[in-house]
């Protein structure tokens, strides 16, 4: 993607995210307080994050692949289950993938 | 996570009210949340330049978009070869929960004009969690601003450090930064998986995204996975089992607890959630 196209996406995305926040401050509270709205909103967050985990772990260049990332993410999951802080989890996953690749695995 | 937190009245009765102490407590919580959150700006900065954004574009995201999950998603879609529209749309959808936080915070803050515009910008997971974990109105407001502005400053400082570090590292794959991106999304997802419905949505979303990956343009599989959330969220009965487990409602202590009241519950645990 060209730098101009990336900038356009950055600014458009930033504006849309800001207007979403402002919307919450401007509309009557009861509009957004409906159980179905808050439930779907929470689940949309879950769905997008889960899909991103899947795509970042199991795909590369539009095809499904199994490589060092799968092992790294499995280690990250164990670290999260053990309540490791976010930054530790991220660094650990990078270290596992880097080590496996240095050994010629994945 | 306590199954049934004591009602706010009981807390008030048990502990004599000291407004200054409440404010100090709010500032302490906000500061620790800001430091912890700011630190993972390091990983965002590094992953963003690894995905192909410039240092300046990375900084613009942290300053202007300023909502962590959306920023990670934006660079994730770009890094996977997705277009600008898919990246911006995914980021916006992921930021939809901030509108709910705004609706909870607006009556507590009661602002107009420029202050409201600034408050909207710093309405994120962390500021809302700290604000709603306080026991009186003033402490809530103090906690909101300290957490919101504290995260804004530290998140941007550490984003810059991460971006410069990422640039210096060179080949992202050699350092495992692609795996770090996947782990970052897992870390943001993890605290939201308590409820059965959330686990179901997560599993369904992964399947949809992976099935669509070989056939749809990059970025589209992730967006399409959001449909799973709408389908399951639409049908779930709004019974009591759905409420405590749904992370979006839990992050703000349940909107019913703060609606039209000065009291904001007292669960400190919510302030320590990440995401």
Interface residues (C-beta under 8 A of the other chain):
Chain A: X1 X3 X5 X6 X7 X8 X9 X10 X11 X12 X13 X14 X15 X16 X17 X18 X20 X21 X22 X23 X24 X25 X26 X27 X29 X31 X32 X33 X35 X36 X37 X38 X39 X40 X41 X42 X43 X44 X45 X46 X47 X48 X49 X50 X51 X52 X53 X54 X55 X56 X57 X58 X59 X61 X62 X63 X64 X68 X69 X72 X73 X76 X77 X80 X85 X86 X87 X89 X90 X91 X92 X93 X94 X95 X96 X97 X98 X99 X101
Chain B: X36 X39 X40 X42 X43 X52 X53 X54 X57 X60 X61 X64 X65 X66 X67 X69 X70 X72 X73 X74 X76 X78 X80 X81 X83 X84 X85 X87 X88 X90 X91 X92 X93 X94 X95 X96 X97 X98 X99 X100 X101 X102 X103 X104 X105 X106 X107 X111 X116 X117 X119 X120 X121 X123 X173 X174 X175 X176 X177 X178 X179 X180 X181 X182 X183 X184 X185 X186 X187 X188 X189 X190 X192 X193 X197 X198 X201 X202 X203 X204 X205 X206 X207 X208 X209 X210 X213 X214 X218 X221 X222 X223 X225 X226 X227 X228 X229 X230 X232 X233 X234 X236 X238 X242 X243 X246 X247 X248 X249 X255 X256 X259 X274
